[in-house]
């Protein structure tokens, strides 16, 4: 298995968007997102990324086959629902680079790809912007959620080792169809933030 991670920015992302859509549907179906999605809907979801000239995407390949993707773009280019909690808190979206999904097929986990995804996105954010911070959001799930798998371990410790701090006071809502549900429902996602520059202040 020749596992590699490459980075694509701007228009160079476009050929890899279909793979990202397929991977999102496959990976997000599992805990904790429980997303019952369709590839055709994903194409619409990825339009913000495709339009962002400073957007970027890390892609993990097994040989020539994409097995994982991780995206980023300036928060100013992200959807209004993602920007809203920052604006409501009096924080300038231009000072933040938004990290979108990180999706990786299960058999390839534990080999350093997740670390590479963060490293490559942070490097791109520093190269392509003056943003002082990187941010991403993660879905919140109750400890007693009926669909929580036995032994499920949250990624909080992994994110903390990467230098991110949880800010539960900053949260957005997104709607998606959950596994086992007939209609889309609203989910709360709270933000994690890391300074990208030594002089960055919140």
C-alpha positions as CSV (number, residue, x, y, z in Angstrom):
1,X,0.0,0.0,0.0
2,X,1.6,3.3,-1.2
3,X,-0.2,5.8,1.0
4,X,0.5,9.5,0.1
5,X,-1.0,12.8,0.9
6,X,-1.0,15.6,-1.7
7,X,-2.4,19.2,-1.6
8,X,-4.4,21.0,-4.2
9,X,-5.5,24.7,-4.2
10,X,-7.9,26.8,-6.1
11,X,-8.9,25.3,-9.5
12,X,-6.6,22.3,-8.9
13,X,-9.2,21.1,-6.4
14,X,-11.9,20.7,-9.0
15,X,-11.0,17.3,-10.4
16,X,-11.0,15.9,-6.8
17,X,-14.5,17.2,-5.7
18,X,-16.3,14.0,-6.9
19,X,-14.0,11.9,-4.8
20,X,-14.6,14.2,-1.8
21,X,-18.4,13.9,-2.3
22,X,-18.2,10.1,-2.3
23,X,-15.9,9.9,0.7
24,X,-18.1,12.3,2.7
25,X,-21.2,10.1,2.1
26,X,-19.3,7.0,3.1
27,X,-17.4,8.2,6.1
28,X,-20.0,10.6,7.6
29,X,-22.6,7.8,7.7
30,X,-20.8,6.4,10.7
31,X,-20.7,7.8,14.3
32,X,-20.7,10.6,15.3
33,X,-22.3,12.3,12.2
34,X,-24.7,9.5,11.3
35,X,-25.3,11.3,7.9
36,X,-27.6,9.6,5.5
37,X,-26.5,11.5,2.4
38,X,-26.4,11.2,-1.3
39,X,-23.5,12.1,-3.7
40,X,-25.7,14.3,-5.8
41,X,-26.5,16.5,-2.8
42,X,-22.9,16.6,-1.9
43,X,-22.0,18.3,-5.2
44,X,-24.2,21.3,-4.1
45,X,-22.7,21.3,-0.6
46,X,-19.2,21.7,-2.0
47,X,-20.0,24.7,-4.2
48,X,-18.5,27.2,-1.6
49,X,-15.2,25.3,-1.7
50,X,-15.2,25.1,-5.5
51,X,-15.7,28.9,-5.8
52,X,-13.0,29.9,-3.3
53,X,-9.8,31.0,-5.0
54,X,-7.9,30.4,-1.7
55,X,-9.6,27.2,-0.9
56,X,-7.5,24.1,-0.5
57,X,-7.8,20.3,-0.2
58,X,-5.5,17.6,1.1
59,X,-6.1,14.3,-0.6
60,X,-4.8,10.9,0.7
61,X,-4.2,8.4,-2.1
62,X,-3.6,4.6,-1.9
63,X,-1.7,4.5,-5.2
64,X,-3.9,6.5,-7.5
65,X,-7.1,5.9,-5.6
66,X,-8.4,8.7,-3.3
67,X,-9.1,7.3,0.2
68,X,-9.4,10.5,2.2
69,X,-9.9,14.2,1.8
70,X,-9.6,17.3,4.1
71,X,-10.6,20.8,3.1
72,X,-10.1,24.4,4.0
73,X,-11.0,27.9,2.9
74,X,-11.1,31.4,4.3
75,X,-14.0,31.8,6.8
76,X,-15.1,34.8,4.7
77,X,-15.7,32.3,1.8
78,X,-17.6,29.8,3.9
79,X,-21.4,29.7,4.1
80,X,-23.2,32.3,6.2
81,X,-24.3,29.8,8.8
82,X,-20.7,29.0,9.6
83,X,-19.7,32.7,9.8
84,X,-22.7,33.7,11.9
85,X,-21.4,32.7,15.4
86,X,-18.2,34.6,14.9
87,X,-20.0,37.7,13.7
88,X,-22.5,37.5,16.6
89,X,-19.5,37.4,19.0
90,X,-17.9,40.4,17.4
91,X,-15.1,38.4,15.8
92,X,-13.9,39.4,12.3
93,X,-14.3,36.4,10.0
94,X,-11.3,37.7,7.9
95,X,-9.1,36.7,10.9
96,X,-10.1,33.0,10.6
97,X,-9.3,30.2,8.1
98,X,-12.0,27.6,8.2
99,X,-11.1,23.9,8.1
100,X,-14.0,21.8,6.7
101,X,-14.3,18.1,6.7
102,X,-11.6,15.5,7.3
103,X,-12.8,12.1,5.9
104,X,-10.7,9.0,5.7
105,X,-11.7,5.4,5.1
106,X,-11.4,3.3,8.3
107,X,-8.7,0.9,7.1
108,X,-6.3,3.9,6.5
109,X,-6.6,5.4,10.0
110,X,-3.8,5.3,12.5
111,X,-1.1,5.9,9.9
112,X,-0.5,9.7,10.4
113,X,-2.9,10.9,7.7
114,X,-5.0,12.9,10.1
115,X,-1.8,14.7,11.3
116,X,-0.8,15.4,7.7
117,X,-4.2,16.8,6.9
118,X,-3.9,19.4,9.7
119,X,-0.3,20.2,8.8
120,X,-1.0,20.8,5.2
121,X,-4.1,22.9,5.8
122,X,-2.3,25.1,8.3
123,X,0.6,25.6,6.0
124,X,-1.8,26.6,3.2
125,X,-3.7,29.0,5.5
126,X,-0.4,30.7,6.4
127,X,0.7,30.9,2.7
128,X,-2.5,32.2,1.3
129,X,-3.9,34.5,3.9
130,X,-3.1,36.8,6.9
131,X,-5.6,34.9,9.1
132,X,-4.4,34.7,12.7
133,X,-6.4,31.6,13.5
134,X,-7.5,28.2,12.1
135,X,-10.9,27.0,13.1
136,X,-13.2,24.0,12.6
137,X,-16.5,22.7,14.0
138,X,-17.5,19.3,15.2
139,X,-21.0,17.9,15.9
140,X,-22.0,17.6,19.6
141,X,-23.5,14.3,20.7
142,X,-25.0,13.4,24.1
143,X,-23.1,10.9,26.2
144,X,-26.1,8.7,26.3
145,X,-27.0,9.0,22.6
146,X,-28.8,5.7,21.7
147,X,-26.6,5.2,18.5
148,X,-23.3,5.8,20.2
149,X,-21.1,2.7,19.6
150,X,-19.7,0.8,22.5
151,X,-16.1,2.1,23.1
152,X,-16.5,5.1,20.9
153,X,-13.6,7.6,21.7
154,X,-14.0,11.3,20.9
155,X,-11.3,13.1,19.0
156,X,-10.9,15.8,21.6
157,X,-7.5,14.6,22.7
158,X,-6.2,14.4,19.2
159,X,-7.3,17.9,18.4
160,X,-5.8,19.2,21.6
161,X,-2.4,17.6,20.7
162,X,-2.6,19.5,17.4
163,X,-2.9,22.8,19.4
164,X,-6.7,23.4,19.2
165,X,-8.9,24.7,22.0
166,X,-12.6,24.0,22.3
167,X,-14.8,27.0,22.3
168,X,-18.3,25.7,23.0
169,X,-19.6,29.3,23.2
170,X,-19.1,29.5,19.4
171,X,-21.5,27.1,17.6
172,X,-23.5,26.8,14.4
173,X,-26.3,24.6,13.4
174,X,-26.5,22.4,10.2
175,X,-29.3,20.3,8.9
176,X,-28.9,16.8,7.5
177,X,-30.8,13.6,7.3
178,X,-29.7,11.3,10.0
179,X,-29.5,7.5,9.7
180,X,-32.8,6.1,10.7
181,X,-34.7,9.4,10.3
182,X,-37.2,10.3,7.6
183,X,-36.4,14.0,7.4
184,X,-33.5,16.4,7.9
185,X,-33.0,17.5,11.5
186,X,-30.9,20.3,13.0
187,X,-27.5,19.5,14.6
188,X,-25.3,21.7,16.8
189,X,-21.6,21.9,16.0
190,X,-19.2,23.8,18.2
191,X,-15.8,25.3,17.2
192,X,-12.2,24.5,18.0
193,X,-9.6,27.2,17.4
194,X,-5.8,27.4,17.1
195,X,-3.5,30.5,16.6
196,X,-1.7,30.3,13.3
197,X,0.7,33.1,14.2
198,X,2.7,34.0,17.3
199,X,1.2,37.4,17.6
200,X,-2.4,36.3,17.1
201,X,-4.8,37.5,19.8
202,X,-8.5,36.8,20.3
